[in-house]
Amino acid sequence: MQLDLEDYAGAERTYRQLFAQDPRNASALNELAFLLSARGDLDEALSLMRKAPLLAADNPKYRQNLERLSAARGAAAERSAQ
């Protein structure tokens, strides 16, 4: 709902609260990581996303998302080096 209303700060708070309440909530971690990446905070997003596949090894989505974020971070680093 918050993302539908473009309340990104509210969505971030919600995902952080969900993860704080349940540190094994891979879904909240995944969503928080993508929210952070969308606003350009790739370092924190990647740091968080690295945990999701460990929390839910049976869900290939989290490994795929980690690969996407890693690629995005690499591309951003490459652009800033030029």
N, C-alpha and C positions, 0 to 999 in steps of 0.2 A: 504494500500500500504506500509506504513512504517513497519508494522509488518511482511509483506511478505518479506521485505528486512532485517528483524531483526534489524531495527533501533528503538530499544526500547526507547532510550532517546528522539528521535524525536516524537515517538508515544505518550509518556508521555506528552511532551510539547503540542502536538496537543490536547489531551484530556483535559488537564488543561485549555488551551485557550478556547476550546469549552464550557467547564463548566463555565468559568469566563464570557463568553459572554452571556450565557443562563443558569443561576443557576437552571433552571427547567429541564435541559437536563439529564434525568435519564439514557439514553443510554450511553452518554459520561462518566457519573459517574460510571456506571457499568463496562465499558471497562477499565477505569482508575483503578478501584479497582482490577480487575483481573490482569492487568499489574503489579501493585504494589505487589500483592500476589505472582505472578510468580517470582519476584525478591527477595521475602522473607520478604517484608515489610507488614506483616500481620496486625499489629496494625493500620497503616494508611488505609490499604485496608478495614479493617472491619469498621473503623470509617466512611469512605466514603460510603461504601455499605449500612450502616444503613439508609442512606438518600434516596436511590433509591426507596424502596417500598413506602415511603411517597410521593414521587413525581409522581409515576405512580402506584397507588394502583390497577388499573385494569390489571396490567401485572404480573402474578404469577411468571414469570422468576426471577424477582428481589428478591422476598421473598425466592425462592429456592436458589438463589446465596448467599443471606445473610446467610442462614442456612449452606451452604457448607463452606463459609468462617469462620463462627463461629466454625464449627467442626474442620476445619484445624487449627484455632488459638488455640482451646482447646488441640488438639493433640500435637501441637508444645510446648505449655506450659507444658504439661505432660512430654514430652521427656526431656525438659530442667530441670525439677524438679528431674529427676532420676540421 
